[in-house]
Amino acid sequence: MLDLVCTPIPNSMASQIAAISMAEEKIRQSDFYMICGRAEARFLNIKKNIELGRIEFDIEVPNQSKDSGWIDLNKVVLIKGLDEDALISVDCRELYICINRITTDEEERLFECTPDYILLLKGRKSPIVGGLCSNLKLAKFDLLYVGIAKIGDSYDRLFAKGHKARQEILANEPQRNPGARVSDETYLFLFKVEPIFLKEFGQESDLQESDLNYYYDHKRLVADAEKAFINILRPSYNSMHYPNYPKGKDGLYDAGYSAYSYSISEGITLNTKFGEMKGGRERDIPMSNDADYILVKGDEITFCISGVDFDAS
């Protein structure tokens, strides 16, 4: 499964975010990344519903989708633990919502979110976020490039030095919304590849200690995942589409697995010239029948669509 280590990062904010030590630490957990495009999401019609204890809003992605939702302040840990007489300030803008506690000395940041962070929480079925039934339409991105860090991590590959495909995208991609900067509409998705192993044993199985060994070569797994996604989705800025996949020297073809699959454990949709791929997860586990997946079995690779090739329920 591909699991995001943080909210998708707009290219225009990348250097500023990467300079923060805590952000760098997060980014270094990733060695599989995607570069995607989408018009910038914005908050609209923000209202404070004191009676219900929530902040209501619309999220709009121009020329794509618009939906209504809310933040349930009663579910935000740092807020629900406050005294009844605590003073709260709410700063609402198109690009962020900040909730602060006012004290005699300073303001303490309790909760801060961007539209894309709210969509990430919604995709993870967080109780903090309500509404937004069209979140997969709002969180639909054009997939432009898939890459990995064969050595090191995504910070080394994308942030510490120049990246050729990233520069090509910024130079060649059109505006998705009139007047917008392409750098604001280009997003860096930083994933870590999380494996789950399944082994079958029957009543007659003669279990050996080696049968319970779940060691794997992480970089080999990442290399195979990159080829699988590129082969199926064919991002326009990847020059090599690996037509011989799943065969290959640095992947899982000869690793001895009877079958393996790849899915995205986030509530996002990747849009390509060859169709869409939806992610999905449940609240407490990063797996869901809502997610499409890539299945590899022997020499065959199959793209399985939730609700079409298998029952999503």
C-alpha positions as CSV (number, residue, x, y, z in Angstrom):
1,M,0.0,0.0,0.0
2,L,1.1,3.5,-0.7
3,D,0.6,5.7,2.4
4,L,1.1,9.5,2.4
5,V,3.6,10.7,5.0
6,C,2.1,14.2,4.9
7,T,-0.4,16.4,3.0
8,P,0.4,16.9,-0.7
9,I,2.8,19.8,-0.9
10,P,2.3,22.6,-3.4
11,N,5.5,23.2,-5.4
12,S,5.4,26.9,-4.5
13,M,5.7,26.0,-0.8
14,A,8.1,23.1,-1.2
15,S,11.4,24.9,-0.3
16,Q,9.8,26.8,2.6
17,I,8.3,23.7,4.1
18,A,11.4,21.5,3.5
19,A,13.5,24.1,5.5
20,I,11.5,23.2,8.7
21,S,13.3,20.4,10.6
22,M,10.1,18.6,11.6
23,A,8.9,18.7,8.0
24,E,12.2,17.4,6.7
25,E,12.0,14.5,9.2
26,K,8.5,13.6,7.8
27,I,9.6,13.9,4.2
28,R,12.6,11.6,4.8
29,Q,10.1,8.8,5.7
30,S,9.3,8.7,2.0
31,D,11.2,7.2,-0.9
32,F,8.3,6.9,-3.4
33,Y,6.8,10.1,-4.8
34,M,4.4,11.4,-7.4
35,I,4.1,14.8,-9.0
36,C,0.5,15.8,-9.8
37,G,-1.4,18.8,-11.1
38,R,-4.8,20.3,-10.0
39,A,-6.2,23.7,-9.6
40,E,-5.7,25.1,-6.1
41,A,-8.5,24.2,-3.6
42,R,-10.0,27.1,-1.5
43,F,-12.3,27.5,1.4
44,L,-15.5,29.6,0.7
45,N,-18.5,30.6,2.7
46,I,-16.9,30.0,6.1
47,K,-19.3,30.2,9.0
48,K,-18.9,29.6,12.8
49,N,-21.8,27.5,14.1
50,I,-21.5,28.2,17.8
51,E,-24.6,26.1,18.7
52,L,-23.2,22.9,17.1
53,G,-19.6,23.7,17.9
54,R,-18.3,23.5,14.4
55,I,-16.9,25.6,11.6
56,E,-18.8,25.2,8.3
57,F,-17.4,25.9,4.9
58,D,-17.4,25.0,1.2
59,I,-14.3,23.7,-0.5
60,E,-14.0,24.5,-4.2
61,V,-11.6,23.3,-6.9
62,P,-12.3,25.7,-9.8
63,N,-13.6,23.9,-13.0
64,Q,-13.6,20.6,-11.1
65,S,-15.9,20.3,-8.0
66,K,-17.4,22.1,-5.0
67,D,-18.9,20.6,-1.8
68,S,-19.8,21.6,1.7
69,G,-18.4,20.3,5.0
70,W,-17.4,21.2,8.5
71,I,-14.8,20.8,11.2
72,D,-16.3,19.3,14.4
73,L,-14.5,21.3,17.2
74,N,-15.8,18.8,19.8
75,K,-13.6,16.1,18.2
76,V,-10.3,18.1,18.0
77,V,-8.3,16.8,21.0
78,L,-6.6,20.1,21.9
79,I,-9.9,22.0,21.8
80,K,-12.2,19.6,23.6
81,G,-9.8,19.4,26.6
82,L,-10.0,23.2,27.2
83,D,-11.8,24.8,30.2
84,E,-15.3,26.1,29.5
85,D,-14.2,29.7,30.0
86,A,-11.2,29.5,27.6
87,L,-11.0,32.2,24.9
88,I,-10.8,31.0,21.3
89,S,-10.0,32.9,18.2
90,V,-10.7,31.6,14.7
91,D,-8.8,33.0,11.7
92,C,-10.5,32.0,8.4
93,R,-9.0,32.6,5.0
94,E,-9.4,31.1,1.5
95,L,-6.3,29.0,2.0
96,Y,-6.4,28.1,5.7
97,I,-8.3,28.0,8.9
98,C,-6.5,28.6,12.2
99,I,-8.0,28.1,15.7
100,N,-6.0,29.7,18.5
101,R,-6.4,29.9,22.3
102,I,-6.0,33.4,23.6
103,T,-4.1,33.8,26.9
104,T,-2.9,36.9,28.7
105,D,0.6,36.4,27.2
106,E,0.1,35.0,23.7
107,E,-2.0,33.0,21.3
108,E,-1.5,29.3,21.3
109,R,-2.1,27.4,18.0
110,L,-4.6,24.6,18.6
111,F,-5.6,23.5,15.1
112,E,-4.6,24.7,11.6
113,C,-5.7,23.3,8.3
114,T,-5.6,23.9,4.6
115,P,-8.3,22.6,2.2
116,D,-6.1,19.7,1.2
117,Y,-5.4,18.8,4.8
118,I,-9.2,18.7,5.4
119,L,-9.5,16.4,2.3
120,L,-6.8,14.2,3.6
121,L,-8.6,13.8,6.9
122,K,-11.9,13.1,5.1
123,G,-10.2,10.5,3.0
124,R,-8.9,8.8,6.2
125,K,-12.5,8.9,7.6
126,S,-11.5,11.1,10.5
127,P,-14.4,12.1,12.9
128,I,-13.1,15.7,12.9
129,V,-14.4,16.3,9.4
130,G,-18.1,16.0,8.3
131,G,-19.9,16.4,5.0
132,L,-17.7,16.6,1.8
133,C,-19.4,13.6,0.2
134,S,-17.6,14.5,-3.1
135,N,-14.2,14.4,-1.6
136,L,-12.8,12.1,-4.3
137,K,-13.8,14.6,-6.9
138,L,-12.2,17.5,-5.0
139,A,-9.1,15.3,-4.4
140,K,-8.7,14.4,-8.0
141,F,-5.2,15.1,-9.4
142,D,-3.7,14.7,-12.9
143,L,-0.8,12.3,-12.5
144,L,2.2,13.7,-14.2
145,Y,5.2,11.8,-12.9
146,V,6.1,8.8,-10.7
147,G,9.5,8.4,-9.2
148,I,11.5,6.8,-6.4
149,A,14.7,7.4,-4.5
150,K,16.9,4.3,-5.3
151,I,19.4,5.6,-2.7
152,G,18.3,7.7,0.2
153,D,14.8,9.2,0.4
154,S,12.4,11.6,-1.3
155,Y,14.0,14.6,0.5
156,D,17.4,13.8,-1.2
157,R,15.7,13.2,-4.5
158,L,13.2,16.1,-4.7
159,F,14.3,18.8,-2.3
160,A,18.1,18.7,-1.7
161,K,18.9,19.0,-5.4
162,G,17.3,19.8,-8.8
163,H,14.8,17.4,-10.3
164,K,14.6,17.3,-14.1
165,A,11.0,16.1,-14.5
166,R,9.8,18.6,-11.9
167,Q,11.4,21.5,-13.8
168,E,9.9,20.2,-17.1
169,I,6.5,20.1,-15.5
170,L,6.8,23.7,-14.2
171,A,8.0,24.8,-17.7
172,N,5.4,23.0,-19.8
173,E,2.2,22.5,-17.8
174,P,-0.7,24.9,-18.7
175,Q,-2.6,26.9,-16.1
176,R,-5.6,25.0,-14.8
177,N,-7.3,28.1,-13.5
178,P,-7.0,31.5,-15.2
179,G,-4.5,33.8,-13.4
180,A,-3.0,30.9,-11.3
181,R,0.6,30.1,-11.1
182,V,1.6,26.6,-12.3
183,S,3.8,26.3,-9.2
184,D,0.7,26.6,-7.0
185,E,-1.1,24.0,-9.1
186,T,1.7,21.4,-9.0
187,Y,1.7,19.1,-6.0
188,L,4.3,16.7,-4.5
189,F,2.9,13.5,-3.1
190,L,5.3,11.8,-0.7
191,F,4.5,8.1,0.0
192,K,6.0,5.3,1.9
193,V,5.4,1.8,0.7
194,E,3.9,-0.3,3.5
195,P,3.7,-4.1,2.9
196,I,1.3,-6.6,4.3
197,F,2.3,-10.3,3.9
198,L,-0.2,-13.2,3.7
199,K,0.8,-16.8,3.8
200,E,-1.4,-19.8,3.7
201,F,-0.9,-22.9,5.8
202,G,-3.1,-26.0,5.7
203,Q,-3.6,-28.8,8.2
204,E,-0.9,-30.9,6.5
205,S,1.6,-28.1,6.3
206,D,5.0,-28.8,7.8
207,L,5.9,-25.4,9.2
208,Q,9.5,-24.5,9.2
209,E,11.1,-21.5,11.0
210,S,11.8,-20.0,7.6
211,D,8.0,-20.0,6.8
212,L,7.6,-17.3,9.5
213,N,10.3,-15.1,8.2
214,Y,8.8,-12.0,6.7
215,Y,12.0,-10.2,5.8
216,Y,11.9,-8.2,2.6
217,D,14.2,-5.9,0.6
218,H,12.5,-2.5,0.9
219,K,14.3,-0.9,-2.0
220,R,13.4,-3.8,-4.2
221,L,9.8,-3.5,-3.2
222,V,9.9,0.3,-4.0
223,A,11.5,-0.3,-7.4
224,D,8.8,-2.8,-8.3
225,A,6.0,-0.5,-7.1
226,E,7.3,2.3,-9.3
227,K,7.3,0.1,-12.4
228,A,3.8,-1.2,-11.7
229,F,2.3,2.3,-11.4
230,I,4.1,3.6,-14.4
231,N,3.2,0.6,-16.5
232,I,-0.5,0.8,-15.7
233,L,-1.0,4.6,-15.4
234,R,1.7,5.9,-17.9
235,P,2.3,9.4,-16.5
236,S,3.1,11.8,-19.3
237,Y,6.4,13.0,-17.9
238,N,7.9,9.5,-17.4
239,S,9.9,8.6,-20.5
240,M,10.1,4.9,-19.7
241,H,6.9,2.9,-19.3
242,Y,8.4,-0.5,-18.6
243,P,6.6,-2.6,-21.3
244,N,8.2,-5.9,-20.0
245,Y,6.9,-5.4,-16.5
246,P,6.5,-7.5,-14.2
247,K,9.8,-8.9,-15.5
248,G,12.8,-7.1,-14.3
249,K,16.1,-7.5,-12.4
250,D,15.5,-5.1,-9.5
251,G,11.8,-5.9,-8.7
252,L,9.8,-8.7,-7.2
253,Y,9.4,-10.9,-10.3
254,D,11.9,-13.6,-9.0
255,A,11.2,-13.0,-5.3
256,G,9.0,-16.1,-4.9
257,Y,5.6,-14.6,-4.3
258,S,2.6,-16.3,-5.8
259,A,0.9,-12.9,-6.3
260,Y,1.2,-9.3,-5.0
261,S,-0.9,-6.1,-5.4
262,Y,-0.5,-2.4,-5.1
263,S,-3.1,0.2,-3.9
264,I,-3.2,3.7,-2.6
265,S,-4.4,3.9,1.0
266,E,-5.6,7.5,0.8
267,G,-8.9,9.1,-0.3
268,I,-7.6,10.5,-3.6
269,T,-8.1,10.0,-7.3
270,L,-5.3,9.9,-9.9
271,N,-6.4,11.0,-13.3
272,T,-4.5,9.9,-16.4
273,K,-5.0,9.7,-20.2
274,F,-5.7,6.0,-19.7
275,G,-8.3,6.3,-16.9
276,E,-8.5,6.9,-13.2
277,M,-7.2,5.1,-10.1
278,K,-9.0,5.7,-6.8
279,G,-7.5,5.2,-3.4
280,G,-9.3,4.4,-0.1
281,R,-8.9,3.4,3.5
282,E,-10.9,2.7,6.6
283,R,-10.7,4.8,9.8
284,D,-8.5,2.5,11.8
285,I,-6.7,0.5,9.0
286,P,-5.1,1.6,5.8
287,M,-7.0,-0.9,3.7
288,S,-10.4,-0.6,2.0
289,N,-12.5,-2.2,-0.7
290,D,-13.0,1.4,-2.0
291,A,-9.5,1.3,-3.4
292,D,-8.6,0.2,-6.9
293,Y,-5.5,-2.0,-7.1
294,I,-2.9,-3.4,-9.4
295,L,-2.6,-7.2,-9.2
296,V,0.6,-9.0,-10.4
297,K,0.4,-12.8,-10.8
298,G,3.1,-14.6,-12.7
299,D,3.7,-12.7,-16.0
300,E,0.3,-11.0,-15.9
301,I,-0.6,-7.6,-14.5
302,T,-4.2,-6.6,-14.0
303,F,-5.8,-3.3,-13.0
304,C,-8.8,-4.1,-10.7
305,I,-11.5,-1.3,-10.3
306,S,-13.5,-1.1,-7.1
307,G,-17.3,-1.6,-7.7
308,V,-16.6,-3.0,-11.2
309,D,-14.2,-5.9,-11.0
310,F,-15.0,-6.6,-7.3
311,D,-17.7,-5.6,-4.8
312,A,-16.8,-2.4,-3.0
313,S,-19.1,-3.3,-0.1
